[in-house]
């Protein structure tokens, strides 16, 4: 697959701060991959996504070194219109993105500014509303709906623009368990379509891990681990020391491995159903059903 995001020796320090928020970042992301980004609070996850989207340095003052390339072109050389057609970012606070009086106007705002025809706008509006399950919200104010609905509207606004790169910064941090499940259902649909490159910063590792192809761990403004998801979770104890809660089934399988119940070369599972497949026989051998 083609590399569509390349970060070279990136460093960034916000104005009026002492420490660099990003330090020596080098990263390549391939087309149509799903990359999960994890780390404790204030470790650089939001700054990394902001740099890829072009918000850094276009919308913030500070010291910028190195470069970020989207499809081979530096984001510093791309204007807001070009960036909007290449990459979309969903914030943790959806209201930060709202400007219109109704959900439908919110979804069509960017498309109208770019100059799409009415038929194209209608087609994209219907697709984005359907995949995010907000068809019944189009005539409502985006400010008068629930937190989970607001987040789905924010995602729909990005999807309507249909950029090849879609990023989400803590999309489930402000919503209830049902809302979280719906957001991950949306991410699963997007991954299955294989039309977008997805980068998601999220604390809910339990649901993020089964979807991600690769995982990035941020600490003190640096990428300290970037591996395939299976390799990333081979040492759950290390992740806990970094403030990351691995999937419970992964930790349980590691304990079984450590106690000699599983072969040392066993790949640790990332989701419950996968764990059951090879852990159940262990109990059945011992007469436990």
N, C-alpha and C positions, 0 to 999 in steps of 0.2 A: 504494500500500500504506500501511497505517496505521502511524504512529510508535508503537512500544510501549516504547521506552527513550528517555528524555530526560535528559541531564545538563546542569545549569545552574551554571556558574561554580564547579565543585567544587574544593575544596582540602582536602588531608588531610596531617596530620603525625602520625606515630606517637609515642607517649609515649617520652620519654627520647632523642629524636633532635633534631638541630639543623635539618635541612632538611625541607621539605615533600616528601612522596613523590608527591603529585599537586598540580599547580599550574594553576589556571584552566582546568579541563577543561570543554569544551562539546561535546556529542555527541548525535546523534539516530540511532537504529537502527530501521529499518522491519521490520515483521512478515515472517517467512519469508525474510529475507535471510541471507547467509553472510558474516560479517565476519572477516577475518584481522587479527591484531594482531602486529606485529613490532617489533623493537628490540633493542639490545644488552642484556646483563644489567644488572639494577638500574636500569632506566630507567622503571619504573612499570607494566609490563604486569600483573603479579600484583595490584598495588594497584588498578588499574582494574577488573579482573574481580571482585576482592573487594568493591569499592564497589557494583558492579551487583548482586552476589548478596546484599548486605546484611550480609556479614561485617564490612565497614566501614560503620557504626560499631558494630554490635551486639556484635561479639566482640573488639574491640580498643579500647584507650584511646588518646585522642589529640585533636587539634584538627580539627574538621569544619566546613567552611563550604560554602555552596551546597547543592544537593540533587540527588538521583537519583530520577527518577520511573519506576516500572514501571506501565504501563497507566494513567498519569495520577496514580498515588498515590505519595507519597514513601516510600522504603524505611525511613526513620526511624520511620514510623508503622505499619509492618507487623511482626507478630510472626513467630516462626520457622516456625510452621505455615503461615501465609499465604505466606511467602516460598518455602517448600518446594514449594508448588503452582504457583508462578510461574516459578521459576528454579532450575536445577541446575548445580553447578560440579564438574568433575572436576579433581582436583589432579595435579601432576606426580608426586608420590609417592602411589601408590594406597593403600598401607598406612595412610596418615593418615586414610582414610575407613572402614577396617574395624573392626567391633565384634563380629561374630558368629563362631561356630565352623565354619560351613559356608557355601559360596557361596550356596546356596538361602536360608538364613536371612538372609544379608546382603542379598539382593535383596528379601526380603519384609518386612524390619524396618520401613522407612519406611512401606510400605503398611499394615501392621498398626497402626502408631501413628496414622495418619490415620483409620483405621476403615473401610477398604474391605472389601467382602464377600469370602468365600472364592472365589467364582466370578470376581470382578474381579481378585483377587490372582493366581489361577491364569492368567488370560488375559494379564495384564501380565507375569508371570514368564516365560511361554512366549515371548511376543513379544520381550522384552528379551534373553533367552538365545539366541533364534534369530538376531537381527540382529547380535549380538556374537560368535556362534559359540562359546558356552560351555556348550552343552547337556550335554556330557560331564564338566563340572566341578562340577555342582550339589551333589554329595555330598562334595566335597573341602573341606579347610580352605583359606580364601583366603590363608593364610600359607605354604602348602606347595606352591604352584604357581609357574611361571616368571614373570619380570617382565612379559613381554608378556601373559600370561594374567591377571595381577593387574590390569593396566591395563584390559583388556577387561571384567573383573568390575566395576571401579570405574565404567566407562562404563555397563554394564548396570544398576547400582544407580540411576544417575541416570535412565536411560531408563525403568526400571520405574515411576518416579514420574510420568513423562510430562509434565514441565513444558513450557510453550510456549517457554521460553528455555533453551537448553542451551549451557553454556560449558565450555571445556577449556583448562587452563593447562599448556602444554608436555606434551601427552599422550604424545609419543614420545621424550622426553628420556632415559629410563632403560631403553630396550628395544632389542633387536637389529633388524637390517634387516627380517627377516621380520615381526616384531611391528609395526614401523612401517608396513609395507605393509598389514597387516590393519587397523590403526587408521584409515588413510586410506580403506580400503575401506568401513569403517563410516560414516565421515563422508560419503562419496559416496552411500551408500544413504540416509542421513538427508536429504541435500540433495535427492535425487531424489523423496523422499516429499513434500517441501514442506509439512510439518506443523509444523516447528519453526524458530525463529530460532536461528542458530548463530553463536557467537563463539569463535574459537580463537586463542590465543596460541601461536606455534610458531616454532622456528628453522629448521625444514625447509621453506624457502620453495619449493624445487623442486616439492614435492608439494602445498603449500598453495595456491599461486597459481592453478592451474587450477580449483580448487574455489570460491575466494572471489569474491563479487560486488564486495566493497569491501575495501580494505586501509587499516589504520591504522599509522602509524609513531610510536612513542613515543620520546622523548628527554628526559632530565632531568625526568621527571614531567609532560611536556607532550605533547599531540598535535601533532606538527609537520607531518604530512601525513595527510589522510583523503580518499581519492579512489576512483573506480571502479578495479578491478584493472588494466584496460588502461591507464588514465591513470597509475596509480601506477608502472608499470614502464617509462614512456617515457624515464627517465633512470637506467639501471642504474649509471652511474658515481657519481652522487650517493648511491645506496643503499649502494654499497660503502664510501663515505666514512663512512656512518652505521653500519657494521658489519653490513650486510645483504648476503647473497650471493644475487643474483637468479638465476632459472633460467638454466642454461648456454645453452639455446637462445635465450633472450631477449638475452643478451649477444652471442652470435654474430651474431644478426640485426642487432643495433645496429651491430656492426663492419661488416657488409656494407652497411648503410645509410650509415655514415660514409664508406666507400670508394666509394660511388656505384653499387654493384651493385643496390641496391633503391631504389625511389622514396622521396623524403623523407617522403611522407605515409603510408608503410606502417605499419600497426599491428604492433607487435612481438609475436611469438608467445609464449605462456606454457607450452606443452608441446611435446614432441618431434614428435608426429604432426602438429600444426598447422604447425610450422616446415618439415617435410619438404614439405608441399603446395606452398609457394611458393618454397622455396629450391632444390628439385630441378630445376625448369625452368632455373634460372640455369646449372647445371652441364651440363645437356643441350644448351643452346645452344652450349656450348664443347666439345662432344664428350665430356663426362665422364659416365659412367653410374654 
